[in-house]
Each structure stands twice: as structure tokens, then as C-alpha cells.
């Protein structure tokens, strides 16, 4: 799940980098999506590394 969230965040980031003509609202929603996805993915992976696969 963590890897999927990181992948989604990176994909949206690449999309935003390639589509510079988006309006401010779309860029804002995309930036929030990137922040949430990368944050959640990092949280899940760090938690799994620290506590093991059963937690």
C-alpha cells in the first residue's frame, strides 16, 4: 500500500510537471494530492520497517 501511494504521488507530480498550462485550482488540488500520497506512503513504509509486517 505504501509503494502504491508513493507511485501515485510521483505520477501526479510528473503529470503536473508536464502540464504547465493548468489553472491554479487544478495545480493546487494536484499539489495537495502529491503531498498526501507521499506523506501516507512514507508513513506506511517507515511504520512497516520499524514494527515489522504484522503491524
RADA-V241420 format. One record per run of one state. SS is the DSSP state (2 for helix, 1 for strand, 0 for the rest). FROM is the first residue (numbers start at 1). TO is the last residue. Records with the same first field share a line. If there is no record, write none. Layout:
SS=FROM-TO ; FROM-TO
This chain:
0=1-1 ; 19-23 ; 52-55
2=2-18 ; 24-51
